[in-house]
Amino acid sequence: MLTDPIADMLTRIRNANLAGHQRVEMPHSRMKAEVARVLRDEGYVTGYGVLGEAPIQTLWVELKPPTPQGRALSGLRRVSRPGLRVYSPRRDIPMVRGGLGTAIVSTSRGLMSGQAAHRQGLGGEIVALVW
């Protein structure tokens, strides 16, 4: 049993990316699917989807292939974890790598990027940082 499934998801994506895999699979949850949606919307992964029927479903994430300039996804870091939740008001949402990365924020209107949360005037829990 996992105590932090989001950290497990990020680790699976990080390991698959470093190993050069095109696709990674993991147990499905709505929160993981929303993290995958934000990664797709921000251009870090190609796509995602769900395989199987409830209650046993699998989430797959399609990674972008490396280019001569490098990988689309070079780092992922879990910020808020079960033992230490990290919340931030709108004005303190972190800027990742001088604006080149993205903060994934859980707001009252759902999971979104830090830039989208800032534009909508929302703060929330800083789930992860991606660059």
N, C-alpha and C positions, 0 to 999 in steps of 0.2 A: 504494500500500500504506500502510495506517495503522499508526502506531506505538502509538497508544493508542485502541483501539476503544471503550472505556467513555467516555472524554472526548468522542469523536465522538458517541456516543449521547446523552449529556447535553446537548451543544450542539445537536443536532437537536431534542430535546424542548424546550429553552429557546427556540430560535428559532421553532418552531411555536407554542408557547404565546404568545409575544409577538406573533406575526403573527395570532393568533386562529384558527388551524387547529383542526379537530376531531380530526384523526388524523395521525400521523407514521409513516413507514415507514423501515426501515433494514436492513442485512444482519443475519441472525440468528446468534447464538451462545448457548450455554447460560448464560454469565455475564450477557449482556444480558437474557435472558429472566428470570433470577433478580432482576436489578435492577428490571425491570418488575413482577415479582410483589411485591416489597417496596413499590414505589410504589403499587400497587393496594391492597395490604393496609393501608397507612397512610392511604389515602384521597386521594392526590394525583392519581391518574388513574382513569378509569372501568374500563378493561380493557386487555387485550393478547392477542395471538395470533400464530400462525405461519402464513404462506402458503407454498405451494409444496412441492416434494419435495426431499429431500437429493440432492445436496450444495448446491444453490442454494435457499436459503430466505430469506424476508423476515419480519422481526418488525414487527408494527404495534402502536402504542400509541394508545389512545383517550383524549384529553385531556378534562378536565371543562370545561364551558362557564363563562365568567365570570359572576359574580353581582353584584348591587349592592354587596355587601361587598368584592368584589375577586376575584382569581383564587385557585383552590385551590393552585396551584403558582406561587410568586412567585420562587423562586430555586433554582439547583442549582450545586454547586461540587465539582469533583473534588479529593480530598485526596491520596490515595496514587496515585502515577503511576509509570510504568516507571523513571524516573530517580531517584526518591526514594520508597521505600516507607515508609508511616507505620503503625506498629503501636501498639496501646494495650492495656494490661491492663484488666480489668473496671472498676477504680475510676477510670480516667482516660478512659473513653469520653466524648467531648465532648457537652455539652448544647447544642443548637442553638437560638439565639434564645430563651433562657430557658425551654426546654422546649416551645416552639411548633413547632419543626422536628424533623427526624429525621436521625440519622447512620445510614448504611448500612454495616454491618460484615460482613466476611467472616471467619467463625469456622470452627472445626473441624467444626461441625455445619451448615455451609452459610451462605448469605447471609441476614442478618436485620437488623432495626432495632436501633439502639443500646439502646433500652429492653428489647427482648426478650433481647438478649445480656447485659445487666446482670442481668435477672431470672434467667437461667440460669447466671449466674456465669462467663461467657465473655468473653474479650478477643479481639482479632484485628486484622486490617488494616482501617483506616478507608478505605472505598472512596470515599464521597461524603457531602456534607451537603446536605440538602434542607429548604427552608422555604417 
